[in-house]
Amino acid sequence: MGAGKSSAARGAAGALGTDFIDTDELIAAEIPGGSISGFFRERGEAAFRELEERIGLTALDRPGAIVALGGGAVESERIRAALADHVTAWCRVGEEVAWERSSGTDRPLARDRDAFRRRHAARQSLYEECGRVVLPTGGERLGTAVAPWLDLLRERPGVRMYWSRTPSGDAPAIVGPGATKLLDGAPELRPGERLFGLADRDAHAATGELMPAVEAGGPIEVTGGEAAKSLGEAESLLRELARAGVRRGDALLAFGGGVAGDLVGFCAAVYQRGIPVVQVPTTLVAQVDSAYGGKTGVDLPEGKNYVGAFHQPAAVLTDPAALRTLPAEELAAGFAEVVKTALIAGGPLWDSVRALERIDAESVAPLVFECARTKLDVVEADERDSGLRAVLNLGHTVGHGIEAATRYERYRHGEAISIGLVAALRLSGAEGLEPEVTELLRRAGLPTSLDSGIDTDAVLDAVGRDKKRTSEGIGFVTIAEPGDVRFGQRIDAGSLRRVVEGLSR
Ligand SMILES: NC(=O)c1ccc[n+]([C@@H]2O[C@H](COP(=O)([O-])OP(=O)(O)OC[C@H]3O[C@@H](n4cnc5c(N)ncnc54)[C@H](O)[C@@H]3O)[C@@H](O)[C@H]2O)c1
């Protein structure tokens, strides 16, 4: 209720030139006098649901039409089964906004505040189950913008889309088999006049068939590994772009892991003061985390990610098939970000992650979309990292300190985050959770303590230089339980030292 789905559907149908069916209108047309609230009063909710189901099923049978269903339609099992053959988009709306928009209208279920709240909460899992596409609160303009993307998904049943909305603009994140090739058949959806590809050399050699079509001449090569995230590399790439004649109206495409994504994203952010970038992530770290959210940048010898820019991708195209060629240690490193994300999300994502029996490309692929969604939900609430976005740093304050203290040579990013997560759990006093998370990380082959010989003073020094520190000190992210994560927590120096020193044992 109040999610703007009818106007979004009308906008989408208009943009695609297809029929538009609003089931609420059809229901009203069948009711004598046309009053849904009168029908509710006289015949009760069950009779209304029966009518809604019959009309909904007929509408969903009409080939090619765009159908706006009532908010309660998904409570019908038969409707849910029929939706499986459709591209189903869920327009999300917060409970408060939904109430504001619905109360005081003729809607029979928007009269009692508590009952409304309960109903809203109870339906969320049904929307999550049915919504292959996740949209923000609707409106005709949203419908028009998403329509061509929805159209692309018709022939691709396993592909899901999250439409991210931030103050910088709207952009789709698309996950599933064939997602990286979507733009090949839809040049009109490319963000620039010409699309220039930059690809991680090893990713391209291993799984180049997933690379989208780019400007003639093929992709410019980028080296993987943290050492490539430097100003020197950025300068080389920027000069290559200039030599290739890339103009302001063109766009870049980054194919590779978090390093290629951060580096190419940074080049796109600064090249001629900014051109669009499409992210095509090929590592687990990038598919569940780094490709989304618009943080780009490079390291300085003095600190990780010390130079960078917010630059939201014009689109993120993610095909988990890329994970099949990823070396086992890289997959494990990405699993640390999966665990982090699941701890932040709690609920069904955490349940799926803790239930994993093995950790490989096949078993993690179904988690990629939910991880991306969790991150994008947070970014939507705080694009520029002035508050809530800090929760995404769970495990990262100590993790980054470990990376810096070991000169980015000893551990992969995800491996350092694995140890950092253990530190975060200890700093949070989450003793109940620690054994389970540690076991999960170990099962993936990740380190959960520091190798011998690592200087814990150097780690503590590096933590002290964390770029998120303010004049008041460092704000740590702590966790009480999965789904209950807090940012900006002050930790006294003695406790921090005890925990970091404890990582050596
Ligand atoms: N921007 C963000 O929000 C954000 C979030 C998390 C992490 N990061 C950054 O991400 C970086 C780590 O990313 P990463 O772990 O993806 O490392 P990476 O990009 O270096 O990739 C790891 C290795 O895998 C290879 N590779 C990539 N895809 C492959 C494939 N499909 N098959 C075979 N080999 C493949 C690469 O060549 C590289 O050697 C760090 O710098 C970290 O700071 C950024």
The ligand as an SDF file (V2000), in Angstrom:
LIG
                    3D

 44 48  0  0  0  0  0  0  0  0999 V2000
   35.1850    0.1310   -3.1430 N   0  0  0  0  0  0  0  0  0  0  0  0
   34.7310   -0.5700   -2.1600 C   0  0  0  0  0  0  0  0  0  0  0  0
   33.6520   -0.2870   -1.6080 O   0  0  0  0  0  0  0  0  0  0  0  0
   35.5090   -1.7700   -1.6880 C   0  0  0  0  0  0  0  0  0  0  0  0
   34.8970   -2.7170   -0.8410 C   0  0  0  0  0  0  0  0  0  0  0  0
   35.6210   -3.8730   -0.5160 C   0  0  0  0  0  0  0  0  0  0  0  0
   36.8990   -4.0560   -0.9990 C   0  0  0  0  0  0  0  0  0  0  0  0
   37.4540   -3.1060   -1.8030 N   0  0  0  0  0  0  0  0  0  0  0  0
   38.8090   -3.2740   -2.3360 C   0  0  0  0  0  0  0  0  0  0  0  0
   38.8570   -4.4140   -3.1740 O   0  0  0  0  0  0  0  0  0  0  0  0
   40.2180   -4.8230   -3.2810 C   0  0  0  0  0  0  0  0  0  0  0  0
   40.2950   -6.3320   -3.2450 C   0  0  0  0  0  0  0  0  0  0  0  0
   39.5760   -6.8510   -4.3230 O   0  0  0  0  0  0  0  0  0  0  0  0
   39.7470   -8.3810   -4.7920 P   0  0  0  0  0  0  0  0  0  0  0  0
   39.8140   -9.2400   -3.6040 O   0  0  0  0  0  0  0  0  0  0  0  0
   38.7020   -8.6200   -5.7910 O   0  0  0  0  0  0  0  0  0  0  0  0
   41.2150   -8.3930   -5.4170 O   0  0  0  0  0  0  0  0  0  0  0  0
   41.7830   -8.3000   -6.9310 P   0  0  0  0  0  0  0  0  0  0  0  0
   40.9950   -7.3590   -7.7240 O   0  0  0  0  0  0  0  0  0  0  0  0
   43.2260   -8.0580   -6.8070 O   0  0  0  0  0  0  0  0  0  0  0  0
   41.5240   -9.7690   -7.4970 O   0  0  0  0  0  0  0  0  0  0  0  0
   42.1720  -10.8630   -6.9030 C   0  0  0  0  0  0  0  0  0  0  0  0
   42.8980  -11.7240   -7.9380 C   0  0  0  0  0  0  0  0  0  0  0  0
   41.9590  -12.4590   -8.6970 O   0  0  0  0  0  0  0  0  0  0  0  0
   42.2470  -12.3460  -10.0990 C   0  0  0  0  0  0  0  0  0  0  0  0
   40.9330  -12.5110  -10.7430 N   0  0  0  0  0  0  0  0  0  0  0  0
   39.9050  -11.6420  -10.7570 C   0  0  0  0  0  0  0  0  0  0  0  0
   38.8120  -12.2130  -11.2790 N   0  0  0  0  0  0  0  0  0  0  0  0
   39.1550  -13.4700  -11.6560 C   0  0  0  0  0  0  0  0  0  0  0  0
   38.4430  -14.5500  -12.2350 C   0  0  0  0  0  0  0  0  0  0  0  0
   37.1420  -14.4740  -12.4680 N   0  0  0  0  0  0  0  0  0  0  0  0
   39.1220  -15.6810  -12.4900 N   0  0  0  0  0  0  0  0  0  0  0  0
   40.4370  -15.7850  -12.1840 C   0  0  0  0  0  0  0  0  0  0  0  0
   41.1460  -14.8120  -11.6060 N   0  0  0  0  0  0  0  0  0  0  0  0
   40.5150  -13.6550  -11.3300 C   0  0  0  0  0  0  0  0  0  0  0  0
   42.9150  -11.0110  -10.2160 C   0  0  0  0  0  0  0  0  0  0  0  0
   43.7520  -10.9650  -11.3230 O   0  0  0  0  0  0  0  0  0  0  0  0
   43.7150  -10.9320   -8.9280 C   0  0  0  0  0  0  0  0  0  0  0  0
   44.9310  -11.5810   -9.0960 O   0  0  0  0  0  0  0  0  0  0  0  0
   40.9500   -4.1530   -2.1360 C   0  0  0  0  0  0  0  0  0  0  0  0
   41.7830   -3.1500   -2.6280 O   0  0  0  0  0  0  0  0  0  0  0  0
   39.8410   -3.5480   -1.3070 C   0  0  0  0  0  0  0  0  0  0  0  0
   40.2460   -2.3860   -0.6440 O   0  0  0  0  0  0  0  0  0  0  0  0
   36.7810   -1.9890   -2.1570 C   0  0  0  0  0  0  0  0  0  0  0  0
  1  2  1  0
  2  3  2  0
  2  4  1  0
  4  5  1  0
  4 44  2  0
  5  6  2  0
  6  7  1  0
  7  8  2  0
  8  9  1  0
  8 44  1  0
  9 10  1  0
  9 42  1  0
 10 11  1  0
 11 12  1  0
 11 40  1  0
 12 13  1  0
 13 14  1  0
 14 15  2  0
 14 16  1  0
 14 17  1  0
 17 18  1  0
 18 19  2  0
 18 20  1  0
 18 21  1  0
 21 22  1  0
 22 23  1  0
 23 24  1  0
 23 38  1  0
 24 25  1  0
 25 26  1  0
 25 36  1  0
 26 27  1  0
 26 35  1  0
 27 28  2  0
 28 29  1  0
 29 30  1  0
 29 35  2  0
 30 31  1  0
 30 32  2  0
 32 33  1  0
 33 34  2  0
 34 35  1  0
 36 37  1  0
 36 38  1  0
 38 39  1  0
 40 41  1  0
 40 42  1  0
 42 43  1  0
M  CHG  2   8   1  16  -1
M  END
$$$$
